[in-house]
């Protein structure tokens, strides 16, 4: 029997994307973390909706659960495996992408409680994600956590390979 709790330094998330007519219309749905630490940060602060993996939980199941908890949106596959990346602090993030649409103005995030300021003994509660938005590839790369930019590249490459294969066989 595995111990209960989260698996340390392991996170799982989903990257929602949409396409219009032409490849220039690709957009990524990113989340901005809530709370006072992130309040005045923009570039490099945004992320794919993600979170910890519980002991015994399948990683894709964790990604789907976290996406729904942080956005209020129930993700529907198929899911494209984007592999994993290591963030600067050492956290491993496993990610998948899925195509769809969402209204960023209607997201509903779960809340979290933390001590703020650190060491003060004062506990505050705030939404884990305070807002979401759609970004073209250039804007997304400027806003997303630097290590997660690789996930955008992997998705673009996967979509380009699929489009190329479709043109060859169609």
Secondary structure as UniProt FT lines:
FT   STRAND          6..18
FT   HELIX           23..25
FT   STRAND          27..33
FT   TURN            36..40
FT   TURN            43..45
FT   STRAND          46..47
FT   STRAND          49..54
FT   TURN            55..56
FT   HELIX           59..71
FT   STRAND          80..86
FT   TURN            88..89
FT   STRAND          92..99
FT   HELIX           104..106
FT   STRAND          111..115
FT   TURN            118..119
FT   STRAND          123..127
FT   STRAND          129..136
FT   HELIX           137..143
FT   HELIX           146..148
FT   HELIX           149..169
//
